[in-house]
Amino acid sequence: MWLLGAYLVGAIPVGYVVARILGVDIRGRGSGNIGATNVLRTVGWAAALATLVGDIAKGYVATWIGGWVGASPRWTGAAAVLAVIGNCWPVFLGFRGGKGVATALGAFLRITPWALIPAAIVWVSLLASFRFVSLASLCAVIGLPVAILALGYAPPFAVAGLAVAVIVVARHHENIHRLLAGTEARLGERAPAPEAGAPSTPSGAR
């Protein structure tokens, strides 16, 4: 039940809620994603910051909840993975969610904080060099399990980091295709339109 709670906390659709408060259905704007990057492009900096903080917080809280099951790293590692799964496939939005990066950041901030330092260096360096949020996020998350092992954290944390990396890479498959095709939007540019069938923006949205 505690692990289910970790999933449900991760499934809280922060970006959707923040944008809705401002009268926007974020699923029908920009790329259609509910994460902070799309919120930034379509709603603005304040909403994006609120989304980012909320997504990080729910990853941290979900992993903390998982720790209530027991002291073993297996439980907190499992909670971290379930929080990311909840973010990516939230039951509250018909299993259409974000891409898991900020929620993963919050989860591993609690269980392997020092491993986030090299990941953050990679993220900042690549974003500053190329301005592709997706590329920076992918490289940072792929290196996370390596950093966890190198810094001597418990093996279950490294397994959790690897599982999260696989999920995040899978969720970025469209971004990977656009990066290879040279059509991925850089930070500050308009994102590609949502795929056909994505929910449209309500007529009252701003």
C-alpha positions as CSV (number, residue, x, y, z in Angstrom):
1,M,0.0,0.0,0.0
2,W,2.9,2.4,0.7
3,L,4.4,1.7,-2.7
4,L,1.0,2.4,-4.3
5,G,1.0,5.6,-2.4
6,A,4.4,6.4,-3.9
7,Y,2.9,5.9,-7.4
8,L,-0.2,8.0,-6.6
9,V,2.0,10.9,-5.4
10,G,4.1,10.6,-8.5
11,A,0.9,10.6,-10.6
12,I,-0.2,14.1,-9.4
13,P,-0.3,16.0,-12.7
14,V,1.3,19.2,-11.4
15,G,1.9,20.9,-14.8
16,Y,-1.7,20.2,-15.9
17,V,-3.1,21.6,-12.7
18,V,-0.9,24.7,-12.8
19,A,-1.8,25.4,-16.4
20,R,-5.5,24.7,-15.8
21,I,-5.5,27.3,-13.0
22,L,-4.4,29.8,-15.7
23,G,-7.2,28.6,-18.0
24,V,-5.0,26.5,-20.3
25,D,-5.3,22.8,-21.1
26,I,-1.5,22.1,-21.5
27,R,-2.2,18.8,-23.3
28,G,-3.4,20.8,-26.3
29,R,-0.6,23.3,-26.4
30,G,3.0,23.1,-27.7
31,S,4.1,19.5,-27.6
32,G,1.1,18.5,-25.5
33,N,3.4,17.3,-22.7
34,I,2.5,18.3,-19.1
35,G,6.1,18.8,-18.0
36,A,7.9,22.1,-17.1
37,T,9.5,22.6,-20.5
38,N,6.2,22.6,-22.4
39,V,4.6,24.7,-19.6
40,L,7.5,27.2,-20.0
41,R,7.0,27.5,-23.8
42,T,3.2,27.8,-23.7
43,V,2.3,29.4,-20.4
44,G,5.3,31.2,-19.0
45,W,8.2,31.2,-16.6
46,A,6.2,31.4,-13.4
47,A,4.0,28.5,-14.2
48,A,7.0,26.5,-15.4
49,L,8.8,27.1,-12.2
50,A,5.8,26.0,-10.1
51,T,5.6,22.9,-12.2
52,L,9.3,22.1,-11.8
53,V,9.2,22.6,-8.1
54,G,6.0,20.5,-7.7
55,D,7.4,17.6,-9.8
56,I,10.6,17.6,-7.9
57,A,8.7,17.7,-4.6
58,K,6.5,14.8,-5.4
59,G,9.5,12.6,-6.4
60,Y,11.1,13.4,-3.0
61,V,7.9,12.9,-1.0
62,A,7.1,9.6,-2.9
63,T,10.5,8.2,-2.1
64,W,10.1,9.3,1.5
65,I,6.8,7.4,1.7
66,G,8.4,4.3,0.2
67,G,10.9,4.4,3.1
68,W,8.1,3.8,5.5
69,V,7.8,0.2,4.2
70,G,11.3,-0.5,5.6
71,A,14.8,0.6,5.9
72,S,16.1,-1.5,3.0
73,P,17.3,0.4,-0.1
74,R,15.1,-1.9,-2.1
75,W,12.0,-0.2,-0.9
76,T,13.1,3.4,-1.4
77,G,14.6,2.4,-4.7
78,A,11.3,0.8,-5.7
79,A,9.4,3.9,-4.6
80,A,11.6,6.1,-6.8
81,V,10.8,4.0,-9.8
82,L,7.1,4.0,-9.0
83,A,7.1,7.8,-8.6
84,V,8.6,8.2,-12.0
85,I,6.1,5.7,-13.5
86,G,3.3,7.7,-11.9
87,N,4.6,10.9,-13.4
88,C,4.9,9.3,-16.9
89,W,1.6,7.3,-16.7
90,P,-0.7,9.1,-14.2
91,V,-4.0,7.4,-13.5
92,F,-5.6,10.8,-13.1
93,L,-5.0,11.8,-16.7
94,G,-5.8,8.5,-18.5
95,F,-2.1,7.4,-18.2
96,R,-0.8,10.3,-20.3
97,G,1.8,12.2,-18.4
98,G,5.2,13.8,-18.4
99,K,8.7,12.4,-19.1
100,G,9.8,11.8,-15.6
101,V,13.0,13.9,-15.4
102,A,12.0,16.3,-12.6
103,T,10.3,13.6,-10.6
104,A,13.4,11.5,-10.9
105,L,15.5,14.4,-9.7
106,G,13.3,14.7,-6.6
107,A,13.4,11.0,-5.9
108,F,17.2,10.7,-6.2
109,L,17.8,13.9,-4.4
110,R,16.6,12.1,-1.3
111,I,18.3,8.7,-1.7
112,T,21.5,9.4,-3.7
113,P,22.1,13.2,-3.5
114,W,25.8,13.2,-4.3
115,A,25.2,11.2,-7.5
116,L,23.1,14.1,-8.8
117,I,26.2,16.4,-8.8
118,P,27.9,14.8,-11.9
119,A,24.4,14.4,-13.5
120,A,23.8,18.2,-12.9
121,I,27.1,19.1,-14.4
122,V,26.3,17.1,-17.6
123,W,22.9,18.6,-17.8
124,V,24.0,22.2,-17.4
125,S,27.0,21.8,-19.7
126,L,24.9,20.3,-22.5
127,L,22.0,22.7,-22.1
128,A,24.4,25.7,-22.2
129,S,26.2,24.3,-25.2
130,F,23.3,23.2,-27.4
131,R,20.1,24.5,-25.7
132,F,18.4,21.1,-26.2
133,V,16.6,20.3,-22.9
134,S,15.9,16.8,-24.1
135,L,19.5,16.0,-25.0
136,A,20.7,17.4,-21.7
137,S,18.1,15.4,-19.7
138,L,18.8,12.2,-21.6
139,C,22.6,12.3,-21.1
140,A,22.2,13.2,-17.4
141,V,19.8,10.4,-16.6
142,I,21.8,7.8,-18.5
143,G,24.9,8.7,-16.5
144,L,23.0,8.6,-13.2
145,P,23.2,4.8,-12.4
146,V,27.0,5.0,-13.3
147,A,27.4,7.8,-10.8
148,I,25.4,5.9,-8.1
149,L,27.7,2.9,-8.4
150,A,30.9,4.9,-8.6
151,L,30.0,6.8,-5.4
152,G,29.4,3.6,-3.5
153,Y,25.6,3.7,-2.9
154,A,23.7,0.5,-2.4
155,P,23.3,-1.6,-5.5
156,P,19.4,-1.4,-5.3
157,F,19.8,2.3,-5.8
158,A,21.8,1.8,-9.0
159,V,19.2,-0.7,-10.2
160,A,16.5,1.9,-9.6
161,G,18.6,4.5,-11.4
162,L,19.0,2.2,-14.4
163,A,15.2,1.5,-14.4
164,V,14.4,5.2,-14.3
165,A,17.0,5.9,-17.1
166,V,15.3,3.3,-19.3
167,I,11.8,4.8,-18.6
168,V,13.0,8.4,-19.3
169,V,14.8,7.4,-22.5
170,A,11.7,5.5,-23.7
171,R,9.5,8.6,-22.9
172,H,11.8,10.7,-25.0
173,H,11.6,8.6,-28.1
174,E,9.9,11.4,-30.1
175,N,12.6,13.9,-29.0
176,I,15.3,11.4,-30.0
177,H,13.8,11.1,-33.5
178,R,13.6,14.9,-33.8
179,L,17.2,15.3,-32.5
180,L,18.4,12.9,-35.2
181,A,16.3,14.7,-37.8
182,G,17.5,18.1,-36.7
183,T,14.0,19.4,-35.9
184,E,14.0,19.4,-32.1
185,A,13.1,22.8,-30.6
186,R,15.8,24.5,-28.6
187,L,15.2,26.2,-25.3
188,G,13.2,29.4,-26.0
189,E,11.8,28.1,-29.3
190,R,8.3,27.0,-30.0
191,A,7.8,23.2,-29.5
192,P,6.4,20.9,-32.3
193,A,2.6,20.5,-32.3
194,P,1.1,17.6,-30.5
195,E,0.5,14.3,-32.3
196,A,-2.8,13.8,-34.0
197,G,-5.5,12.8,-31.5
198,A,-4.1,14.8,-28.7
199,P,-6.7,16.8,-26.7
200,S,-7.4,20.2,-28.2
201,T,-7.3,23.4,-26.2
202,P,-10.7,24.4,-24.8
203,S,-12.3,27.5,-26.5
204,G,-12.0,29.4,-23.3
205,A,-8.3,28.8,-22.8
206,R,-5.9,31.7,-23.1
